[in-house]
Amino acid sequence: MYDHEYDFLIGHPDFRIKGTRFGGEVKARGFRGTQSYGEEGTDQVSDTDFMQCQHYMMLDGLDMYYLVLWDMAFNQIKYFEVKRHEETIKVMREKQVEFWYNHILPKKPPTPLTYEDSVKLYPRGAFDKSITADAEIEKMIEEAKTLNAAVKDEEMKLDFIKAQIANFMGENSILLNSMGGEIVSFKNQQTNRFDTSLFSKSEPALYEKFLKQTTSRVMRFKK
């Protein structure tokens, strides 16, 4: 589907229901993915799925989209109803058009909102260049240090708790609650990994031939 005004606004919904003003999307989600969904039959779907349905309704003018969810964790099919929301469509449309003209056409990426995206935008740092922080950045740095310390404390706490659970389970693979339901699994898992250390010792010339150097930027906070 193409927008009636802007041909760069397009969509490809999964289905439409004949004789109605309804369309639909089909999603497959694992255990983590289903946590952002609410009660079946409502519009309590993930934010990304909600926006996708609104985008399609903006393009085709329909009133509602059924979202069919395959819950892979429990092998269940669930249905949700996402109704057309005019205010959301209005704001979304403005943002889409703005993004196209301000970033896509001039090939100018927007300011990153995540650390991962920032590193992608600025993958290499000039060794001899420096910049002086302003008051706002210095405040952020102090906040980052506090958060970094808190994360490390929480990781240590989580590690200690998991150790206690593992000690309690011992050789048992499944932990049950008082009603007999499974609440923790602690099973063996096999993976195949290439032993680079062994390979470098047994085939040093071949190892050197295929050795590839990579560069990455790492942020560290000074005390």
KOLLUMLUM-373760 format. One record per residue: residue number from 1; residue in three letters; x, y, z of N, C-alpha, C in turn. Coordinates in Angstrom, 3 decimals, padded with zeros to 6 digits. Example, Ala and Ser with C-alpha at 12.3 -4.5 7.8 and 13.67 -1.06 7.14 Angstrom:
num  residu  n_east  n_north  n_up  ca_east  ca_north  ca_up  c_east  c_north  c_up
1  ala  013.190  -005.690  007.800  012.300  -004.500  007.800  013.200  -003.300  007.800;
2  ser  012.850  -002.250  007.080  013.670  -001.060  007.140  012.900  000.030  007.870;
END
This chain:
num  residu  n_east  n_north  n_up  ca_east  ca_north  ca_up  c_east  c_north  c_up
1  met  000.844  -001.189  000.000  000.000  000.000  000.000  000.880  001.241  000.000;
2  tyr  000.426  002.274  -000.716  001.127  003.548  -000.764  000.210  004.647  -000.251;
3  asp  000.807  005.619  000.405  000.050  006.752  000.900  -000.462  007.571  -000.284;
4  his  -001.629  008.179  -000.133  -002.237  008.933  -001.218  -001.496  010.236  -001.523;
5  glu  -000.684  010.713  -000.571  000.025  011.977  -000.738  001.533  011.807  -000.842;
6  tyr  002.101  010.917  -000.025  003.548  010.711  -000.002  003.866  009.272  -000.406;
7  asp  004.518  009.119  -001.561  004.759  007.767  -002.056  005.850  007.027  -001.293;
8  phe  006.561  007.718  -000.381  007.569  007.039  000.434  006.964  006.415  001.690;
9  leu  005.692  006.668  001.935  004.999  006.022  003.057  004.293  004.792  002.507;
10  ile  004.802  003.626  002.864  004.278  002.384  002.309  004.030  001.372  003.428;
11  gly  003.332  000.308  003.104  003.064  -000.736  004.092  002.661  -002.030  003.417;
12  his  002.770  -003.135  004.152  002.420  -004.446  003.599  001.750  -005.268  004.700;
13  pro  000.468  -005.005  004.964  -000.243  -005.751  006.017  -000.391  -007.218  005.651;
14  asp  -000.631  -008.035  006.670  -000.714  -009.483  006.450  -002.043  -009.910  005.837;
15  phe  -003.146  -009.268  006.221  -004.432  -009.656  005.635  -005.488  -008.562  005.813;
16  arg  -006.517  -008.646  004.979  -007.710  -007.803  005.116  -008.917  -008.722  005.095;
17  ile  -009.952  -008.326  005.802  -011.167  -009.145  005.878  -012.192  -008.600  004.891;
18  lys  -012.549  -009.403  003.922  -013.489  -008.976  002.885  -014.824  -008.539  003.472;
19  gly  -015.376  -007.480  002.907  -016.686  -007.009  003.325  -016.677  -006.235  004.632;
20  thr  -015.503  -005.943  005.148  -015.405  -005.186  006.407  -014.375  -004.064  006.243;
21  arg  -014.257  -003.255  007.272  -013.226  -002.216  007.312  -012.126  -002.618  008.295;
22  phe  -011.870  -003.948  008.323  -010.875  -004.494  009.236  -009.723  -005.139  008.466;
23  gly  -008.530  -005.013  009.022  -007.369  -005.705  008.497  -006.688  -006.430  009.635;
24  gly  -005.485  -006.942  009.376  -004.837  -007.664  010.458  -003.361  -007.932  010.245;
25  glu  -002.703  -008.211  011.353  -001.294  -008.570  011.388  -001.129  -009.866  012.182;
26  val  -000.145  -010.664  011.813  000.149  -011.909  012.515  001.563  -011.823  013.074;
27  lys  001.710  -012.109  014.361  003.005  -012.034  015.020  003.311  -013.340  015.741;
28  ala  004.591  -013.677  015.803  005.057  -014.832  016.576  006.016  -014.308  017.634;
29  arg  005.741  -014.597  018.888  006.551  -014.075  019.977  006.893  -015.197  020.962;
30  gly  008.124  -015.119  021.490  008.535  -016.033  022.541  008.085  -015.516  023.894;
31  phe  008.616  -016.129  024.954  008.171  -015.778  026.303  008.399  -014.305  026.612;
32  arg  009.594  -013.808  026.313  009.889  -012.399  026.601  009.028  -011.464  025.771;
33  gly  008.833  -011.805  024.509  008.059  -010.944  023.633  006.611  -010.798  024.041;
34  thr  006.049  -011.825  024.670  004.637  -011.772  025.059  004.402  -010.979  026.337;
35  gln  005.471  -010.602  027.026  005.303  -009.876  028.281  004.718  -008.487  028.081;
36  ser  004.827  -007.948  026.872  004.299  -006.604  026.604  002.849  -006.630  026.131;
37  tyr  002.223  -007.817  026.158  000.820  -007.944  025.773  -000.043  -008.115  027.015;
38  gly  -001.287  -007.625  026.925  -002.215  -007.741  028.042  -003.240  -008.834  027.804;
39  glu  -004.471  -008.558  028.238  -005.550  -009.534  028.126  -005.986  -009.702  026.679;
40  glu  -006.245  -010.951  026.304  -006.714  -011.239  024.948  -008.030  -010.513  024.688;
41  gly  -008.203  -010.017  023.459  -009.425  -009.314  023.098  -009.349  -007.818  023.301;
42  thr  -008.297  -007.343  023.972  -008.122  -005.913  024.207  -007.154  -005.339  023.174;
43  asp  -006.803  -004.064  023.359  -005.812  -003.430  022.487  -004.455  -003.344  023.177;
44  gln  -004.260  -004.165  024.213  -003.018  -004.136  024.991  -001.947  -004.976  024.298;
45  val  -001.359  -004.384  023.252  -000.293  -005.039  022.495  001.003  -004.255  022.694;
46  ser  002.096  -004.749  022.164  003.366  -004.044  022.296  003.296  -002.707  021.567;
47  asp  004.099  -001.753  021.996  004.093  -000.420  021.391  004.409  -000.482  019.897;
48  thr  005.396  -001.309  019.537  005.780  -001.393  018.124  004.659  -001.972  017.269;
49  asp  003.961  -002.987  017.784  002.850  -003.575  017.036  001.678  -002.607  016.935;
50  phe  001.437  -001.854  018.007  000.369  -000.855  018.003  000.635  000.188  016.922;
51  met  001.882  000.685  016.865  002.236  001.705  015.889  002.200  001.160  014.465;
52  gln  002.574  -000.090  014.290  002.521  -000.691  012.954  001.084  -000.755  012.450;
53  cys  000.186  -001.159  013.331  -001.233  -001.231  012.951  -001.784  000.160  012.641;
54  gln  -001.411  001.160  013.431  -001.865  002.529  013.172  -001.326  003.031  011.829;
55  his  -000.084  002.665  011.524  000.516  003.061  010.246  -000.283  002.489  009.083;
56  tyr  -000.654  001.212  009.174  -001.428  000.596  008.110  -002.817  001.217  007.994;
57  met  -003.433  001.530  009.123  -004.763  002.157  009.081  -004.679  003.562  008.496;
58  met  -003.535  004.223  008.685  -003.322  005.529  008.059  -003.295  005.386  006.548;
59  leu  -002.689  004.305  006.046  -002.550  004.096  004.611  -003.836  003.634  003.942;
60  asp  -004.539  002.691  004.579  -005.701  002.102  003.903  -007.041  002.640  004.394;
61  gly  -007.033  003.505  005.431  -008.266  004.112  005.908  -009.174  003.195  006.697;
62  leu  -008.688  001.990  007.062  -009.536  001.061  007.814  -009.709  001.512  009.265;
63  asp  -010.699  000.906  009.930  -011.076  001.325  011.281  -010.432  000.494  012.385;
64  met  -010.029  -000.752  012.069  -009.482  -001.610  013.117  -008.610  -002.700  012.503;
65  tyr  -007.609  -003.089  013.256  -006.745  -004.196  012.837  -006.756  -005.268  013.929;
66  tyr  -007.001  -006.490  013.498  -006.845  -007.620  014.406  -005.360  -007.980  014.466;
67  leu  -004.859  -008.163  015.653  -003.488  -008.637  015.797  -003.544  -010.067  016.307;
68  val  -003.099  -010.974  015.474  -003.120  -012.399  015.810  -001.733  -012.773  016.328;
69  leu  -001.687  -013.196  017.566  -000.411  -013.497  018.212  -000.250  -014.994  018.431;
70  trp  000.847  -015.532  017.924  001.217  -016.915  018.244  002.184  -016.857  019.415;
71  asp  001.703  -017.263  020.576  002.521  -017.322  021.784  003.310  -018.633  021.736;
72  met  004.557  -018.546  021.277  005.350  -019.753  021.064  005.708  -020.453  022.372;
73  ala  005.777  -019.702  023.477  006.137  -020.298  024.758  005.097  -021.325  025.198;
74  phe  003.804  -021.042  024.921  002.727  -021.944  025.344  001.966  -022.522  024.152;
75  asn  002.465  -022.259  022.935  001.836  -022.746  021.715  000.346  -022.397  021.680;
76  gln  000.049  -021.114  021.871  -001.329  -020.632  021.885  -001.506  -019.503  020.871;
77  ile  -002.701  -019.408  020.326  -003.057  -018.317  019.419  -003.965  -017.356  020.191;
78  lys  -003.602  -016.073  020.180  -004.396  -015.063  020.873  -004.749  -013.940  019.904;
79  tyr  -005.894  -013.288  020.160  -006.374  -012.237  019.283  -006.505  -010.927  020.056;
80  phe  -006.092  -009.844  019.399  -006.208  -008.509  019.986  -006.840  -007.582  018.953;
81  glu  -007.501  -006.535  019.445  -008.191  -005.600  018.564  -007.602  -004.201  018.732;
82  val  -006.939  -003.724  017.701  -006.325  -002.394  017.732  -007.175  -001.448  016.902;
83  lys  -007.866  -000.532  017.580  -008.749  000.409  016.899  -007.970  001.622  016.385;
84  arg  -008.491  002.226  015.378  -007.887  003.410  014.769  -007.840  004.546  015.797;
85  his  -006.685  005.192  015.907  -006.502  006.291  016.861  -005.997  007.502  016.077;
86  glu  -006.911  008.422  015.806  -006.622  009.540  014.906  -005.473  010.427  015.393;
87  glu  -005.413  010.702  016.687  -004.361  011.576  017.203  -002.986  010.938  017.027;
88  thr  -002.914  009.628  017.282  -001.650  008.910  017.084  -001.230  008.960  015.620;
89  ile  -002.177  008.717  014.725  -001.891  008.735  013.291  -001.420  010.116  012.853;
90  lys  -002.046  011.157  013.363  -001.682  012.532  012.996  -000.230  012.831  013.378;
91  val  000.123  012.517  014.638  001.483  012.785  015.114  002.495  011.910  014.385;
92  met  002.158  010.631  014.206  003.052  009.687  013.543  003.324  010.120  012.100;
93  arg  002.291  010.550  011.416  002.429  010.974  010.030  003.370  012.174  009.930;
94  glu  003.194  013.133  010.827  004.053  014.320  010.831  005.513  013.932  011.070;
95  lys  005.734  013.009  012.006  007.092  012.561  012.321  007.720  011.811  011.141;
96  gln  006.931  011.002  010.467  007.433  010.229  009.327  007.871  011.150  008.189;
97  val  007.022  012.135  007.873  007.338  013.077  006.796  008.555  013.920  007.169;
98  glu  008.599  014.354  008.409  009.731  015.145  008.890  011.030  014.336  008.807;
99  phe  010.965  013.079  009.207  012.152  012.223  009.173  012.644  012.033  007.740;
100  trp  011.722  011.866  006.816  012.091  011.646  005.419  012.846  012.849  004.848;
101  tyr  012.291  014.033  005.059  012.878  015.232  004.475  014.106  015.740  005.241;
102  asn  014.140  015.509  006.549  015.260  016.024  007.350  016.434  015.051  007.468;
103  his  016.164  013.749  007.238  017.227  012.775  007.464  017.469  011.826  006.287;
104  ile  016.403  011.288  005.692  016.583  010.311  004.616  017.123  010.978  003.348;
105  leu  016.447  011.997  002.871  016.874  012.648  001.627  018.253  013.298  001.748;
106  pro  018.524  014.055  002.809  019.869  014.654  002.923  020.916  013.689  003.450;
107  lys  020.499  012.439  003.736  021.401  011.415  004.273  022.109  011.902  005.539;
108  lys  021.308  012.455  006.426  021.815  012.983  007.684  021.159  012.226  008.834;
109  pro  021.885  011.349  009.506  021.270  010.550  010.576  020.826  011.423  011.747;
110  pro  019.766  011.039  012.423  019.325  011.797  013.602  020.281  011.564  014.769;
111  thr  020.173  012.394  015.789  021.005  012.222  016.972  020.674  010.888  017.633;
112  pro  021.652  010.014  017.841  021.380  008.697  018.443  020.785  008.820  019.843;
113  leu  019.919  007.881  020.172  019.297  007.845  021.494  019.861  006.717  022.351;
114  thr  020.652  005.826  021.749  021.250  004.722  022.500  022.762  004.750  022.306;
115  tyr  023.477  004.205  023.281  024.936  004.148  023.220  025.397  003.337  022.014;
116  glu  024.709  002.242  021.746  025.063  001.370  020.617  024.986  002.136  019.298;
117  asp  023.930  002.939  019.125  023.786  003.709  017.897  024.839  004.817  017.805;
118  ser  025.199  005.386  018.950  026.232  006.429  018.959  027.569  005.877  018.481;
119  val  027.895  004.662  018.927  029.157  004.033  018.519  029.133  003.719  017.028;
120  lys  027.960  003.348  016.507  027.842  003.082  015.072  028.054  004.364  014.266;
121  leu  027.545  005.484  014.787  027.670  006.758  014.083  029.095  007.298  014.162;
122  tyr  029.737  007.082  015.309  031.119  007.541  015.504  031.998  006.342  015.882;
123  pro  032.295  005.471  014.923  033.006  004.219  015.226  034.475  004.399  015.595;
124  arg  035.072  005.510  015.189  036.507  005.698  015.458  036.747  007.051  016.110;
125  gly  037.661  007.047  017.071  038.017  008.286  017.749  039.418  008.719  017.357;
126  ala  039.601  010.019  017.145  040.926  010.545  016.824  041.763  010.576  018.101;
127  phe  042.901  009.915  018.080  043.707  009.704  019.294  044.139  011.012  019.947;
128  asp  044.453  012.038  019.147  045.024  013.258  019.694  044.022  014.399  019.838;
129  lys  042.728  014.099  019.693  041.723  015.156  019.790  040.985  015.074  021.127;
130  ser  040.682  016.232  021.715  039.951  016.272  022.978  038.912  017.381  022.918;
131  ile  037.936  017.307  023.811  036.877  018.304  023.880  036.545  018.540  025.347;
132  thr  036.185  019.756  025.700  035.886  020.103  027.091  034.397  019.956  027.361;
133  ala  034.064  019.271  028.442  032.668  019.024  028.806  032.012  020.304  029.314;
134  asp  030.733  020.467  028.999  029.982  021.573  029.579  029.298  021.083  030.857;
135  ala  028.584  021.975  031.541  027.979  021.638  032.838  026.979  020.495  032.722;
136  glu  026.208  020.468  031.640  025.192  019.420  031.466  025.841  018.056  031.296;
137  ile  026.899  017.981  030.489  027.579  016.708  030.265  028.260  016.236  031.550;
138  glu  028.858  017.153  032.314  029.500  016.773  033.575  028.475  016.195  034.544;
139  lys  027.279  016.769  034.547  026.199  016.248  035.399  025.810  014.838  034.963;
140  met  025.738  014.630  033.646  025.398  013.307  033.115  026.469  012.281  033.477;
141  ile  027.725  012.699  033.446  028.822  011.787  033.760  028.726  011.319  035.209;
142  glu  028.434  012.232  036.122  028.287  011.859  037.535  027.103  010.912  037.724;
143  glu  026.028  011.169  036.980  024.859  010.287  037.054  025.199  008.910  036.501;
144  ala  025.975  008.888  035.411  026.373  007.616  034.804  027.238  006.804  035.762;
145  lys  028.133  007.468  036.473  028.974  006.775  037.450  028.122  006.142  038.546;
146  thr  027.133  006.904  039.028  026.243  006.386  040.071  025.460  005.177  039.573;
147  leu  024.908  005.298  038.352  024.134  004.202  037.782  025.015  002.986  037.525;
148  asn  026.239  003.228  037.065  027.170  002.137  036.780  027.487  001.347  038.047;
149  ala  027.683  002.077  039.141  027.963  001.415  040.418  026.746  000.628  040.900;
150  ala  025.551  001.214  040.705  024.321  000.543  041.132  024.093  -000.731  040.329;
151  val  024.373  -000.682  039.016  024.213  -001.868  038.158  025.149  -002.980  038.610;
152  lys  026.402  -002.619  038.932  027.360  -003.625  039.387  026.904  -004.253  040.700;
153  asp  026.353  -003.427  041.610  025.846  -003.955  042.878  024.687  -004.922  042.643;
154  glu  023.779  -004.553  041.724  022.636  -005.414  041.427  023.086  -006.710  040.770;
155  glu  024.103  -006.631  039.910  024.627  -007.838  039.259  025.240  -008.777  040.288;
156  met  025.947  -008.220  041.270  026.538  -009.039  042.329  025.448  -009.677  043.184;
157  lys  024.402  -008.898  043.461  023.285  -009.414  044.260  022.576  -010.542  043.520;
158  leu  022.339  -010.331  042.210  021.683  -011.359  041.402  022.535  -012.620  041.344;
159  asp  023.837  -012.453  041.165  024.741  -013.600  041.104  024.704  -014.395  042.406;
160  phe  024.654  -013.699  043.542  024.592  -014.368  044.848  023.283  -015.153  044.989;
161  ile  022.166  -014.533  044.595  020.861  -015.198  044.700  020.811  -016.436  043.808;
162  lys  021.331  -016.314  042.565  021.338  -017.458  041.655  022.208  -018.582  042.209;
163  ala  023.286  -018.223  042.902  024.143  -019.235  043.510  023.387  -019.995  044.596;
164  gln  022.583  -019.280  045.403  021.815  -019.937  046.460  020.774  -020.890  045.874;
165  ile  020.126  -020.459  044.781  019.130  -021.311  044.127  019.797  -022.554  043.542;
166  ala  020.965  -022.347  042.902  021.697  -023.477  042.320  022.147  -024.448  043.401;
167  asn  022.601  -023.930  044.551  023.017  -024.789  045.664  021.847  -025.581  046.210;
168  phe  020.670  -024.937  046.264  019.472  -025.614  046.769  019.058  -026.739  045.821;
169  met  019.144  -026.488  044.508  018.724  -027.490  043.525  019.732  -028.615  043.388;
170  gly  021.016  -028.318  043.559  022.016  -029.361  043.441  021.999  -030.009  042.074;
171  glu  021.815  -031.323  042.010  021.794  -032.047  040.742  020.420  -032.063  040.095;
172  asn  019.410  -031.486  040.756  018.066  -031.460  040.195  017.986  -030.447  039.052;
173  ser  017.261  -030.793  038.004  017.161  -029.939  036.828  015.946  -029.028  036.850;
174  ile  014.935  -029.355  037.659  013.692  -028.585  037.673  013.316  -028.257  039.115;
175  leu  012.892  -027.029  039.336  012.434  -026.589  040.650  010.944  -026.297  040.565;
176  leu  010.172  -026.894  041.476  008.718  -026.754  041.483  008.264  -025.872  042.630;
177  asn  007.115  -025.211  042.436  006.521  -024.476  043.550  005.631  -025.409  044.361;
178  ser  004.981  -024.871  045.368  004.176  -025.704  046.266  002.989  -026.349  045.572;
179  met  002.586  -025.789  044.404  001.454  -026.339  043.658  001.900  -027.337  042.594;
180  gly  003.195  -027.569  042.501  003.708  -028.524  041.527  004.052  -027.930  040.175;
181  gly  003.996  -026.597  040.073  004.325  -025.950  038.812  005.810  -025.653  038.697;
182  glu  006.330  -025.747  037.497  007.751  -025.493  037.270  008.041  -023.998  037.363;
183  ile  009.005  -023.610  038.192  009.346  -022.198  038.340  010.796  -021.900  037.929;
184  val  011.646  -022.926  037.930  013.031  -022.736  037.516  013.511  -024.008  036.824;
185  ser  014.223  -023.837  035.705  014.892  -024.971  035.074  016.395  -024.726  035.147;
186  phe  017.144  -025.776  035.427  018.597  -025.670  035.599  019.203  -026.889  034.905;
187  lys  019.180  -026.833  033.540  019.529  -028.004  032.750  020.832  -027.797  031.989;
188  asn  021.416  -028.904  031.581  022.626  -028.836  030.766  022.279  -028.401  029.351;
189  gln  023.174  -027.670  028.756  022.975  -027.170  027.406  024.276  -027.306  026.634;
190  gln  024.199  -027.905  025.467  025.394  -028.141  024.673  025.491  -027.139  023.531;
191  thr  026.677  -026.596  023.337  026.944  -025.693  022.223  028.273  -026.076  021.583;
192  asn  028.362  -025.850  020.297  029.600  -026.115  019.573  030.322  -024.802  019.314;
193  arg  031.533  -024.692  019.837  032.320  -023.483  019.660  033.680  -023.815  019.063;
194  phe  034.140  -022.921  018.232  035.438  -023.115  017.598  036.535  -022.766  018.597;
195  asp  037.438  -023.715  018.849  038.517  -023.526  019.818  039.686  -022.817  019.115;
196  thr  039.696  -021.484  019.199  040.738  -020.705  018.528  042.111  -020.941  019.146;
197  ser  042.144  -021.181  020.457  043.416  -021.406  021.130  044.085  -022.682  020.625;
198  leu  043.302  -023.759  020.534  043.825  -025.032  020.037  044.235  -024.918  018.572;
199  phe  043.406  -024.210  017.791  043.679  -024.052  016.361  044.965  -023.256  016.135;
200  ser  045.170  -022.190  016.930  046.377  -021.367  016.761  047.641  -022.146  017.084;
201  lys  047.531  -023.138  017.967  048.698  -023.948  018.331  048.950  -025.049  017.310;
202  ser  047.889  -025.640  016.785  048.041  -026.766  015.854  048.284  -026.295  014.416;
203  glu  047.700  -025.144  014.043  047.861  -024.616  012.686  048.202  -023.127  012.757;
204  pro  049.375  -022.766  013.284  049.713  -021.348  013.477  049.727  -020.528  012.192;
205  ala  050.228  -021.080  011.102  050.298  -020.339  009.842  048.902  -020.045  009.303;
206  leu  048.056  -021.070  009.349  046.680  -020.905  008.867  045.902  -019.956  009.771;
207  tyr  046.165  -020.042  011.056  045.514  -019.146  012.021  045.860  -017.693  011.724;
208  glu  047.141  -017.417  011.479  047.594  -016.060  011.173  046.989  -015.552  009.871;
209  lys  046.806  -016.471  008.921  046.261  -016.088  007.624  044.842  -015.556  007.743;
210  phe  044.066  -016.176  008.616  042.655  -015.794  008.734  042.386  -014.899  009.946;
211  leu  043.425  -014.461  010.614  043.263  -013.580  011.760  042.840  -012.193  011.278;
212  lys  041.787  -011.669  011.842  041.253  -010.377  011.428  041.231  -009.420  012.617;
213  gln  041.790  -008.261  012.431  041.822  -007.273  013.501  040.596  -006.374  013.404;
214  thr  039.949  -006.146  014.524  038.785  -005.269  014.571  039.038  -004.128  015.548;
215  thr  038.375  -003.028  015.326  038.511  -001.862  016.181  037.150  -001.488  016.742;
216  ser  037.090  -001.206  018.020  035.836  -000.794  018.648  036.126  000.305  019.660;
217  arg  035.135  001.139  019.899  035.286  002.220  020.872  034.656  001.810  022.192;
218  val  035.368  002.041  023.272  034.899  001.674  024.609  034.918  002.913  025.492;
219  met  033.826  003.166  026.197  033.752  004.310  027.092  034.053  003.884  028.514;
220  arg  034.989  004.560  029.147  035.344  004.288  030.539  035.315  005.588  031.328;
221  phe  034.776  005.525  032.536  034.675  006.707  033.391  035.862  006.755  034.342;
222  lys  036.511  007.901  034.390  037.665  008.082  035.275  037.192  008.489  036.666;
223  lys  037.915  008.022  037.675  037.556  008.349  039.044  037.997  009.777  039.365;
END
